[in-house]
C-alpha cells in the first residue's frame, strides 16, 4: 500500500494523529459496520487513548474541511477515531492477512509523520536560536525575502 495514500487519511483530532473508521474499513476491504462490530465486541482492547467516538462538533468540522463529504455518508453513526495504538490493536480483532498487511503500512505512515514532526520541531527551535543570536541579520533576511515576494507579485 502506498504510504502517501495512508498519510492522507491521518488527521489531527483532539491533538492526536488518528484515522477514521470508514477510511480504515476501505483500506481493510471490509464494511465499516463490520469493523465497528469487531471493535464493540472487544471494547476492553480500545481504551480512550487508542480509540474515541467523534462528537457532533468534530463531525461538523470534518465535513466543513471536506474530510467527510457529508454527514449522510455516516448513516447517522458517529465515527470512531483510532490512534496509532488503536490501529495496531485493530489487527488483533480483525485477524486477517489483509488486516495485518494494511496495519504494517499504516504504522509505517504514522512513524513517518512522527519523524517529520520531530525534524520540523527541531528545525523551528534552531531557527529561533539563530534569530536570538543574530537579530539584525535575521531582520535583514526577512526584509529581503518579503521584498523578493512583492517583486514577484
N, C-alpha and C positions, 0 to 999 in steps of 0.2 A: 504494500500500500504506500502511496506517495506521501511523504512527510508533510508536504505543503497542504494537501487536501485535509489532513488531520489538523494541522495547525490552524487552519481557517475555521475549524469547528470548536476551538478552545476560546472561551470567553472569560472575561473578568467580572465576576459577580460576587458581591459581598467581600471584595478584596481578595478573592481566591480565583485561581485558574480552574475552570470547570468545563465539562462537556455535558450537553443536554441529552436526555433520554432518547428523543426521537432521532437525533443525529447518530447516537451510538447504535440504535436499532438498525439504521440504514447500513452502517459500517459492518455490523454483525450479521447482516442479511436476515433479520428477523423482524417481527412486528413489535411496535412499541409496547402494546399491551402484554405481549409475551415477556419482554424484558422487565416490565414493571411487576408483572406477576411473580417472576423469579425473585425479584428483589423483595417484594412483600412477604414471600414465603421465608425469606432469610433476613428479616429486618435486623436481627442481632448482629449481623455482619456489617451493617451500614450505620455506624454512629454518625452524629451530626457533622463531624469533620471529614467524613467520607462521602456523605450524600445529604442533600436537603431539598425540600419542596419549595419551588419558587412562589413568591407572593404575587398577588394580583398586580401590585405596583411594578414589580420586577418584570412580569409578563408584558404589561403595557409598555414598559421601557424597551424591552427587546423587540416588540412589534414596531415601535417608533424608530428603532435603529435598523429595521429590516433584517434582524436576525431570525425572527419568526415572521413569515409573510402575513399571517393574520391569526387572530385568536381562534377562528373557526378550524384551522388546521389542527388545533389541540383537541377538538371534540369535547370541550368542557373540562378536560382533565388538566390539572396543574402539573407541569413538567418537573421531573427530578433533575437536579444538577449534581453531577458526580465530580469530586475532586480527583486528583491523580491516584490517591489511595483507594477511592471508591471504584475507579475504573479497574484498578488492579484486582480488587475483590470481585468484580463482575465475572472475571474469567472462572472463578471457582463456583459461582452459582449458575452460569450458563453452560459451562463444562462441555464445550465442543471444540474441535480442532480450529474452526474458523474463529471462535471467540479468543482462543489462545493466540493465534496468529495476529489478529487485529490488536489485541491488548499489547503485545510486544511493540507494534508500530506506534500505538498511542502513547505508551510510556516513553518511547524514544522521542516523540514530539514534545511531551512535557519537559523532558530533560533538556532538549534543545532550547526551548523557550526560557527555561530557568537559567541556562548558561548565558544566553543573550542578555537576560535581565541583569545578571551579575556583572557582565562585561560593561553594559551600559552604565550601571550604577558606579562602577569603579572609574570609568571614564569621566562621568559627571563630577565625581569628587576630585579627580586630578585637575580638571579644568577650573574648578572652584579654588583649588590651591594655587594654581598659576595666576588666577585673577587677583588673589590676595597678595601674592608676592610681587606682581608686576602690574599694578592697577593702571598706570599710564599707557603701557604697551597694549593692555587688553582693551582700553577705551579706544585707542587709535585703530586697532584691528576691527573692532565693532563699527567704527566710523567708516572705514574703508569697505567693509562688507555691505553696510547699509547703502553707501554711495554707489557701489557697483550694482546692487539690486535696483536702485532707482534709475541708473543709467540704462539698464537693460529693458526697463518698462516702457 
